[in-house]
Amino acid sequence: MDDVALLERVRRGDTDAASTLFARHQGVIYRYAAHMCGWDAADDVVQETFLAVLLRSGQYDAARGSVANYLFGIARHFVLKRLGSRYDDMYDGNGDEQLAMIEASQPTVLDSLTRAETIGTVRAAIASLPPAYREVVALCELEEMSYEAAACVVQCPVGTIRSRLHRARALLVTKLSAVHPPAGIRK
């Protein structure tokens, strides 16, 4: 059953449909929330998102995008509430394996430690980005959302998504270069 049909059934009070919708989308909503406002707050954002769906599920408009985008939009609302003024100041200077380097077939203990350190460094760099940039990285890079879908979630033009993502990548390169300078360059 597709998401639109599930949402329609949720509107009619079908708890099984609500459980199925939750199971399909809670993971990506959780990861998005965790990247935006921290792992501790992510569970709360997921809970608030799906509670909002249960309480006002009649507000979905298929013409504005997919059910997934609708859920991300609700989650974004709760993330922005948690971030408060930190999001407004955006232009001041567990398991996301997409951030990892390609794993060797037989990693040594040193390889594993280096990989874990690299993952930690990349996660810290992403977490240190201003929220508007961190948001587009979480949506487009980590969740592999299209620019158009991300623009629907963030409620801005596609060009803004592209611009923010370009700037976020540049900031990440700068942050990560400071930690691990290119070969041949000494600090």
C-alpha positions as CSV (number, residue, x, y, z in Angstrom):
1,M,0.0,0.0,0.0
2,D,1.4,3.4,-0.9
3,D,1.9,6.3,1.6
4,V,-1.1,8.3,0.3
5,A,-3.4,5.4,0.9
6,L,-1.9,4.8,4.3
7,L,-2.4,8.5,5.3
8,E,-6.0,8.3,4.1
9,R,-6.5,5.3,6.4
10,V,-4.8,7.1,9.2
11,R,-7.4,9.9,8.7
12,R,-10.1,7.4,9.3
13,G,-8.5,6.2,12.5
14,D,-6.8,3.0,11.3
15,T,-4.1,2.4,13.9
16,D,-2.5,-0.3,11.8
17,A,-2.0,2.2,8.9
18,A,-0.5,4.6,11.4
19,S,1.9,2.0,12.6
20,T,2.9,1.1,9.0
21,L,3.4,4.8,8.1
22,F,5.5,5.2,11.3
23,A,7.6,2.2,10.5
24,R,8.3,3.4,7.0
25,H,9.4,6.9,7.8
26,Q,10.6,7.1,11.4
27,G,14.2,6.2,10.6
28,V,14.8,8.9,8.1
29,I,12.9,11.5,10.2
30,Y,15.0,10.4,13.2
31,R,18.3,10.8,11.3
32,Y,17.3,14.2,10.0
33,A,16.3,15.4,13.5
34,A,19.5,14.0,15.0
35,H,21.7,15.9,12.5
36,M,19.7,19.1,13.0
37,C,19.3,19.2,16.8
38,G,21.2,16.3,18.3
39,W,20.7,12.6,19.0
40,D,19.0,13.3,22.3
41,A,16.2,15.4,20.8
42,A,15.7,13.2,17.7
43,D,13.3,10.8,19.5
44,D,11.2,13.7,20.6
45,V,11.0,15.2,17.1
46,V,9.9,11.9,15.7
47,Q,7.3,11.5,18.4
48,E,6.0,15.1,17.9
49,T,5.9,14.6,14.1
50,F,3.8,11.5,14.1
51,L,1.6,12.8,16.9
52,A,0.9,15.8,14.7
53,V,0.0,13.5,11.8
54,L,-2.4,11.7,14.0
55,L,-4.0,14.9,15.3
56,R,-4.2,16.8,12.0
57,S,-3.6,14.3,9.3
58,G,-6.2,16.0,7.1
59,Q,-3.8,18.8,6.1
60,Y,-1.8,16.7,3.6
61,D,-2.0,18.1,0.0
62,A,-0.7,15.7,-2.7
63,A,-0.2,18.6,-5.1
64,R,2.6,20.0,-2.8
65,G,4.7,16.8,-2.8
66,S,5.0,13.3,-1.4
67,V,3.9,12.0,2.0
68,A,7.6,11.8,2.9
69,N,8.0,15.5,2.1
70,Y,4.9,16.2,4.2
71,L,6.4,14.3,7.1
72,F,9.8,16.1,6.7
73,G,8.0,19.4,6.7
74,I,6.3,18.6,10.0
75,A,9.6,17.4,11.5
76,R,11.3,20.5,10.2
77,H,8.7,22.6,12.1
78,F,9.6,20.9,15.4
79,V,13.3,21.0,14.7
80,L,13.1,24.8,14.1
81,K,11.2,25.2,17.3
82,R,14.0,23.4,19.1
83,L,16.7,25.4,17.4
84,G,14.9,28.7,17.9
85,S,17.2,31.7,17.3
86,R,20.1,29.5,16.4
87,Y,18.5,28.8,13.1
88,D,17.9,32.5,12.4
89,D,21.7,33.1,12.9
90,M,22.4,30.5,10.2
91,Y,24.7,32.6,8.1
92,D,27.1,33.5,10.9
93,G,30.3,32.5,10.1
94,N,24.2,6.2,14.7
95,G,24.5,4.9,11.6
96,D,25.2,7.2,8.7
97,E,27.6,5.0,6.8
98,Q,27.6,7.5,3.9
99,L,30.0,9.6,5.8
100,A,32.6,6.7,6.0
101,M,35.4,6.0,3.7
102,I,35.2,2.9,1.6
103,E,35.8,0.0,3.8
104,A,38.7,-2.3,3.0
105,S,37.8,-6.0,2.6
106,Q,40.0,-7.1,5.6
107,P,40.4,-4.0,7.8
108,T,43.2,-4.1,10.4
109,V,42.7,-2.8,14.0
110,L,44.5,0.4,12.9
111,D,42.2,0.7,9.8
112,S,39.1,0.4,12.1
113,L,40.4,3.0,14.5
114,T,41.3,5.4,11.6
115,R,37.9,4.8,10.1
116,A,36.1,5.5,13.3
117,E,38.1,8.7,13.8
118,T,37.3,9.9,10.3
119,I,33.6,9.2,10.8
120,G,33.7,11.1,14.1
121,T,35.6,14.0,12.5
122,V,33.1,14.3,9.6
123,R,30.1,14.1,12.0
124,A,31.6,16.8,14.1
125,A,32.3,19.0,11.1
126,I,28.7,18.5,9.9
127,A,27.3,19.2,13.4
128,S,29.3,22.5,13.5
129,L,27.8,23.8,10.3
130,P,25.2,26.6,10.7
131,P,21.7,25.0,10.8
132,A,20.6,26.1,7.4
133,Y,23.7,24.4,5.8
134,R,23.5,21.4,8.1
135,E,19.9,20.9,7.1
136,V,20.6,20.7,3.3
137,V,23.5,18.3,4.0
138,A,21.3,16.1,6.1
139,L,18.5,16.1,3.5
140,C,20.4,16.0,0.2
141,E,23.6,14.1,1.1
142,L,22.8,11.9,4.1
143,E,19.1,11.2,3.2
144,E,19.8,11.4,-0.5
145,M,16.8,13.6,-1.1
146,S,16.5,15.3,-4.5
147,Y,17.0,19.1,-4.6
148,E,13.3,19.5,-5.5
149,A,12.1,17.4,-2.6
150,A,14.4,19.2,-0.2
151,A,13.1,22.5,-1.5
152,C,9.6,21.4,-0.7
153,V,10.6,20.4,2.8
154,V,12.5,23.6,3.5
155,Q,9.9,25.7,1.6
156,C,12.4,27.6,-0.5
157,P,13.4,27.7,-4.2
158,V,15.6,24.8,-5.6
159,G,18.3,27.4,-6.3
160,T,18.5,28.2,-2.6
161,I,19.0,24.5,-1.8
162,R,21.8,24.3,-4.4
163,S,23.4,27.4,-3.1
164,R,23.3,26.3,0.5
165,L,24.6,22.9,-0.4
166,H,27.5,24.4,-2.3
167,R,28.3,26.7,0.6
168,A,28.0,23.8,3.1
169,R,30.4,21.6,1.0
170,A,32.9,24.5,0.9
171,L,32.6,24.9,4.7
172,L,33.1,21.2,5.2
173,V,36.2,21.2,3.0
174,T,37.6,24.0,5.0
175,K,36.8,22.4,8.3
176,L,38.1,19.0,7.3
177,S,41.3,20.4,5.7
178,A,42.1,22.2,8.9
179,V,42.0,18.8,10.7
180,H,43.6,16.7,8.0
181,P,45.7,18.9,5.6
182,P,46.3,17.5,2.1
183,A,49.5,15.5,1.8
184,G,52.6,17.6,1.5
185,I,51.2,20.5,3.4
186,R,52.3,21.1,7.0
187,K,50.5,23.2,9.5
